[in-house]
Structure formats: structure tokens, C-alpha cells
Amino acid sequence: MLAAAAWLSIVMVPGVVHADPLVHTYSIVARDPATGDLGVAVQSHWFSVGSIVTWAEAGVGAVATQSFVDPGYGYRGLELMRGGVGAPDVLKQLVDKDAQRDGRQVAMIDAKGLVSAYTGKSAIAAAGHQVGRDYSVQANMMANARVWPAMAAAFEQTKGELADRMLAALEAAEKAGGDVRGRQSAAILIVKAKSTGRPWAGADRLFDLRVEDHPAPVEELRRLIRLQRAYAHANRGDELMTEQKVDLALEEYQAASRLAPEIVELPFWHAVTLASIGREAEAAPIFTAVFAKEPIWSELLGRLPAAGLFPNDPALIRRIQALGPRR
């Protein structure tokens, strides 16, 4: 049953035939009581775990479906919660109708914070779940039965934003033993408490990040969350510039650079903004540092005026480009 060819083929469980993908993993579904944001995070020794386990919709709920995975729990679960059915009732309805329920492991939380979880008797040991206030943690095929209690404790004890608390739960699972096979992929999906009405623009999703294949997926997921926060500051800076709130925009650009100093492009646009509004002296040391790391940005600067992104001032451009290393 554990042979590689069996993972996505028909799997026999006593009395049940499964033709569903096997995703043995640990995960958390949670709600931030302060903001109402909803999320699901997961790690597994399986490629691209986030493409099948994680489901969430702003103002509706979040779902983790794993073990012998039926993605219908995610799709139908959100549909029913969207219609006003609470997460516990939704999960019960779906489990009761599922002929292959013994192999499932599912957790759901709705926008009101109602939460429920189910672990079928055929989920591979160590398997179990723990439901707490505004969260549920669940795991199967773990190294030991300490994994999900460790996740719960970490989530409850960690302060900060929902993403940080959920990451702490994933990290605690690893420290407690994690997936008995090791680790490969991870994902986090966090949505807003209320929909913006423009879900197609991605505005409802605060985080939607996947690590498809990596030797340390949770660690990599933490790095990606840091980068997303940095780019969120940069994007907010752009918005403030369009509103002519220059000083506030510059604060956002600086925050972006502090969060991700290794991303040269972030300080580049900060310097472009400064130079564009006549603050060349402040921009100069930033340009110097950027050009020293990646000289190509000096060349790119010369292309910006034609796109309307920098003053068409050849003398200004020459002065800034002269800050780069000599060729």
C-alpha cells in the first residue's frame, strides 16, 4: 500500500475501495478573533500539497481535506458555509454521505469561528486531531501522537498575526516528529474576514503561498511570508503615491526594504520615487548601493522616462547612472 505507484491508484481499505489521492500530512485551520481573517496551513511529504488540501473563501470559511483526499469537502464545504450552514453541520452532512468516510481526515472553520474536525478510523497512524477555540489541528501518518497536541499548544501560545501563529503550529509539528516520511511541500492560505467583492483580483487573499518541493518547506514558507509582507508594503507605497501622500509612501518603501534587504528591486523603486520628486540627494546613496549589487538597474533607469515612470531629464539620468560601478 505504501509503494510509490499506489499513492494515486486504487487503495484498498477494509470494506472500502479508494480511488482518491493519498495526502498524509499535518494541517491547521484557524480564525483570527481580532480581525476575523480565516486560514489554513499544511505541510506534507508529498509534492504540491497545497494544490489539494487547502481551501478558503473570504467571509465564508476554511477547509483542510487530507488523508484519502476528497477535494469535494473543500468545494462543497465552502458552498454550504456560504449558504449559511455552520462548519460543524457542514462537516457532519458531508461525512454522513461519504461511503469512504473511514479514510478521510477533514477540518472546517467558518466565519463565526465555529469549528469541527473528523478523523476516520482508517487514517494511517499516528493520526488524530484537536479542536480549540477558533482553530483545529489534525495530522495522520505522523511519527508519533505528540504532533497535533504540540501544534495546538504552539498556536495557543504564540502571539502576533494569524500567519505567524499558524507557522508556529507547523514548526511545532516538525519539532515533535512530524510526518514519519519526512517533509517535501507546504502551503498557507489566509483570506479576509469579509470579501472585497473582487475575488478575481486576488484582493480577498492575504496570503496564498505554496512551497511545492523543498528540503525544508516550512522554513521556506516563512521566508516567502516575509517577502510577501515586504511587497505588500511596496504596493501600498505605490497606492499612497497615486494619492500624493509622499511621506507616507516613502515610509512604506523603507519598510519593504527593511523586511527584504536581499531584494534589490525594492530599494531601486524607492530611490526612483525620491529622485522623481526632486529629492535626488536622498536617492543617491540608495542608487549607489543598488547599482553596486546589480548594475543592470542603472541601464533600466534610462528606459523609465519613455514609460512615464521617471522624469525625462537626461542630465538627471546621467548623474544617477554615474553612481554605478565603472565598466
N, C-alpha and C positions, 0 to 999 in steps of 0.2 A: 504493500500500500504506500510505502514511503519512497518507492522508486521514482526517479525523475519523470518518467513517462506517465506516471499515474496522477500527477498533480492536476492536470487539466483533462483527464479522461474520466471514464465512469469509475466511481469508487464504491465499493461495497461496504455497507454498514449493516449490522444485523437487522434484517427486516426492511431495509431501505436501500434503494439504488440512487446514488448521487451522480448527476452529470454536471455538477457545479464546480467552479474553480475553488481550490483549497487555498485559503489565505490564513495561515496560522500566525497570530500576531498579538500585540497588546495595543490598546487604544483608550482614549478618554473622550467623552462628550461632556460639555460644560457650558454654563451660562455665567456671565459676569453680573452679579446682582446690582452693582453700581451703575453699569451702563446698559445692561440688557443684551449686550453682544453675546452671540452664540458661536460655539466652535466644536471642532472635532480634530483630534491629532492621533497619529498612528505611527508605529514602526514595525517592521517585519523582516524576516529573512526570505524575502520574495521580491522579485522585480516589480517596480512601479505600483507599490501597494496603494498609493493614494488614488489611483485611477479607478478603483473598485470599492474601497472600504468607506471613503469619506463622502458624506452628503450633508449639505446645509443650505438653508434659504433664509435671507434676512426677514425678521419679523415672524418667522414660522417655527424653525427648529433645526436640530442637527441629529444626524444618524451615523452610527458606525455599524456596518454589517460585515461579519467575518466568519472564520472557521470554514464551513462549507458555504460559501458566499452565495446569497441570492440578492443581486442588486435591486430587485423589486422591493425589498424592505426600505431601501433608500428612496426610490421613486414614489412608491405608494405611501410610505410613511409620511413624507413631506406633503403629498397631496391631501391626505386625510387631516394632518395637522393644520394645513392651510384652510381646510373647511371647518375648523373649529373643534376637532376632536383632540382631547388631551393625549399626550405621549403615552401614558400607561395604557389607556384604552386602545390606542392605535396599535401598540405592540401586541397586546393580547389578541386583538382581532386578527392580525396577520399571522401570529404564531398558531392560533387555533385552526386557521385554514391551511396551514402548511403541512403537507404529508411528510415532509422531510425535516420536520422541526428538530428532531433529536440531534442533528448535526450542526444546527445553527448557533451562532452567538451574535446577539444584536443588542444595541443600546440606543435609546432615544431620549431627547430632551426637547421641550417645547418652549415657546417664547415666555410662558409664565413661570418657567422653572420646574415644571412637573417632569419627572424623570423616571425611567424604568429600564431594566435590563433583563436579558434572558440568556442562559447558557444551557444548551441541550446536553443530554446525558451522554451523547456520543462525541462531544467535543474532546479532542485529544488532551490528556493530562500533561502537565498540571493545567487545569482550566477552572475559571471562576470569575466572579465579578463582585464589585462592591458599590453600592449606591449611597451617595451622601447628599447633602444639601447643595443643589444646583450642579450636580455632576454625577457621572458614573464612570468607573474604570473597569475594564474587562480584558481578559487575556486567555489564550489557550496555547497548548504545546510549549509551556514555559519550563524553565529549568527547575522551578520549584513553586510552591504555593505561597511564597512570600511576595511575589512580584506585584500582584494587584493591591494588596494592603499597603505596600510601600508607595505605590503610585498615589493612593488615596491620601496617605499621610503627607506626602510632598505637596500635593495640590492644596490641601487644607492649610499647611504651614507656610507656604510661600506667599509673599506679598507682591503687589505690582499688578501689571496689566494681565489680561486673560492669557495672552500668548506666553508670557513668562511663566505663569502658573502651570500651564499645560506642558510646556517644555520641561519644567521641573519634574512633572509626573513621569514623562518619558525617560528622563535621565535617571530617576529613581528606579524605574523598572530595570534599566540596564545594570545598575549597581547591585540590584537584588538577584541578578542572574539572567534576566531577560529571556528571549527566545532561545530554546535549547539548541537550535541550529546555528545561532549567531545573528548577524544583522546584515541588511542589504539596502533597504529603502525606507523612507519616512515621508510624512506629509502633514501639513496643517492647513485647515480651512476655517477661517473666522469671518462671520458675517455681522452686519449691523443689527441693532435691536429693531429698527424699522427700515423698510425698503425705501429707497430714494425714488422709486418709480421708474428707474432707468437701469435695470439689472443687466441689460445688454452692454452697457458701457463699463461694466465692472465696478460701478460705484457702490454696490451693496456689499462688496467683499473687501474686508480689511486686510486679510492675508489669504492667499491661495498659492501655497508653495509646495513643491514636490522635490524630493531627492530620489531619483529613480534607481540609482545604483551607486553605492559609495561604501568604502570600508568603515566609515563612522557616520552613518546617516543622520543621527540626532544632532551630533556636533555640527555637521554641515547645515542642518536645518536652522540651528541657532545663528550661524553666520548669515544665512540668507534672510532671516528675520531682521537682523541688524542692517543689512543692505537695504531691505525694503523700507525700513524706517528712515534711512538716510535719503533715499529717493523721494519718499513722501514729503520730507522737509524741502527738498529741491523743487518739487512740483508745487508745493504751497508757496514757495518764494516766487515762482513764475506767476501764480494767480495774484499774489499781492502786487507784483509789478504792474500787471494789467489794471489793477485798481489804483495805481500811482501811490501805493503805500511803500515807498522805497526803503525806509529804515527797517520796517518790519520784514520786508522781503530779504534784505541783507542778513538779518538775524537768522532767517530760515536757511539761507545758503550756508552760513557759517556752521549752523547746527548739522547740516548734511555733511559737510567736510569733516567735522569732528567725529561723527559716527563712523564714517568710512574713509579714513585718510588715504587708504590704498587706491581709491578710485580717483584717478587724476581728472577725469572729466568733470567731477563736481566742483572743485575749486576753479577750473577753467571757466565755467559759466558764471561763477561768482565774480571772477575778475572781469569778464566781458561786461557784466552788468555795471560794475563800478566804472569802468572806462567809458561805457556808453553814456553815463550820466555826468561825465566831467570829473570823475574822481580818479584820474589816471595815477596819481601818486600812490593811492591806496592799492590800486590794481597791480602796480608794477612788481612788487615782491611776490605776489601770487603767481603772476605770469612767469616770472623768473623760475620759481620752483617747479611749475608745471612743465615748462619747456626743457628744464634740466632732466626731468624724468622721462618725458616723451616729446621729443622735438616736433613730431608731426602736428601738434596742436598749433604751432607757430604758422605752419602752412595753412591750416584750416581757417585761422583767423582771417586771412586775406580773402577767403571765399564768402564770408558772412555778409558784407555790405550788399552784395547782389541779391541775397535772400532777405534783405531788410532786417537783419539781426545785429547789425553794427553800423556806426556812422560811416558814411562814405567819405572818409578823411584819410587820404594816402599818407600824409605826414604822421598822423597818429598811429596808423598801422605800422609804418616803418619803425617808429620809435619802440613800439611794443615788440615787434619781431626782432629788433636788435637785442632784446633781453635774452634771447635764446643763445645756446652754445654756437660758437663759430664753426662753420663747416670747412 
